Amino acid sequence: MIRTENLVKTFGDNEVLKGITTEFHAGKNNLIIGRSGAGKTVLLKLLVGLFKPTEGTVYYNDVDYFSLNPRQLREIRMQVGMLFQGNALFDSMTVEENIRFPLDMFTKMTQKEKQDRVNYCLERVNLEGVNPRYPSEVSGGMQKRVGIARAIVLEPKYLFCDEPNSGLDPETAIVIDELIADITKEQNITTVINTHDMNSVMGIGDKIILMKNGHVVWDGDKNEVMESDSEVLQHFIFASPFLKRLREDALTLRHQGD
């Protein structure tokens, strides 16, 4: 589990986060949603330690992340996987080399152990046999799956995904969502996903926090979204007339059945 306590972040005179207190649970897909400028990306960077908070802190299983010494930080960071919005694959490396990179950096595994782990991760994301290809030789959806394989190669306890469906067609986006959700539950990972994709919200949102102007203004799960009376949530989720009408029809049918 990851917990934030009164998390504040300012840049000069601009207070981007204004006292965020929330939890992200293990074995769950924890989604951060909100309009551009709400503070989602800054929150994600604080969670992974790329920024330091102005006030407050982040706890990894009740351990204050920002009080750790360099050795302790390294131990925590080895338990973290990151799926970047743009995949961040090394163009000059093969798929296998990209996935093996964290193993080369952080472990003393033998070459055979590394090979076995890479092959397992490729199999887990349904990419068996693409080891010798380069990122430019595979599709965008396959690149995203390579990114997931690299993110889980160190068997992380924590997985952070920044807009994992960015640039993907709807069908491929659902495949990526389901893959992340399956891995999260299988390995009991604390997964935190920064997303604008409402299909992700309604498909895999075990816990959802909605941010606005640096605050958490709603939290719940995908099953609570439809019936929530939060105007901020409804304006965000059902912004289009079609989705708004869809929600109204669903609520009408539900009430008729009661």
C-alpha positions, 0 to 999 in steps of 0.5 A, a space after each residue: 500500500 502507498 499512502 500520502 499525508 497532507 501532500 503539498 507541492 509548490 513551484 514558486 508562487 504556484 501551489 499545485 498540490 494542496 494537501 493530498 491525503 489518500 491511499 493506494 491499495 495493493 492488488 488494486 488498480 488505483 486510477 488518478 483522473 482529472 482535467 489537465 492542470 489538476 495536479 495528476 502528473 505532479 502527484 505521480 512524480 511525488 509518489 515515485 520520488 522524482 519530486 520532493 514535497 513542499 509539505 507532507 510525505 509519502 508512505 510505502 507500507 508505513 515507511 516514510 519515503 522521504 526520510 530514507 537514506 540512499 541505501 534504503 531508497 535503492 531498496 524501495 526503488 528496486 521494488 518499483 516498476 514504471 510504464 512511461 507514456 511514451 514507452 521510453 524504450 531504447 531505440 538502439 536496443 532490441 526488445 530483449 535488451 530493453 527488458 533485460 536492462 533493469 536486471 543488468 543494472 540492479 541484480 547479480 543474476 546469471 545470464 541464464 537467469 536473466 534470459 529466463 526472466 526476460 522470456 517469462 515476462 515476454 510470455 506474460 505479455 503475449 510477445 513470445 519470440 520477439 526478443 531480437 526485434 527493435 522497437 521500431 520493428 513492432 507496433 505501438 501496442 506491442 511497444 506498450 507491452 514491451 514497456 510492461 514487460 520491462 516494468 515487471 521484470 524486477 517483480 515490483 511491489 509497486 507499478 506506476 503507469 503514466 497514460 498507458 493508453 496514450 496513442 492507442 486505438 480503443 481495442 488495443 487500449 482495452 488489451 493493455 488495461 486488461 493486461 495491467 489489471 491481470 498482472 496487478 491482481 496476480 502479483 498483488 501489486 500496488 498499481 497507480 495509473 494516471 489516465 484520461 481514458 474513461 474506458 479505463 475508469 469504467 473497466 478497471 477502476 478498483 479505486 478512483 480519485 478525481 483531482 481538481 485544482 490540486 485537491 482530491 474532490 471525489 474517490 470511489 470505485 467504478 461501481 460507484 461512478 454511475 450513482 454518485 451525486 457528485 456534480 464535479 464527477 458527473 461533469 468530468 466523466 459524462 461531459 459528452 451528451 451521449 455519455 450523460 444520456 447513457 447514464 440517465 438511461 442506466 439509472 432509469 432502468 435500474 430504478 424501474 427494476 427496484 
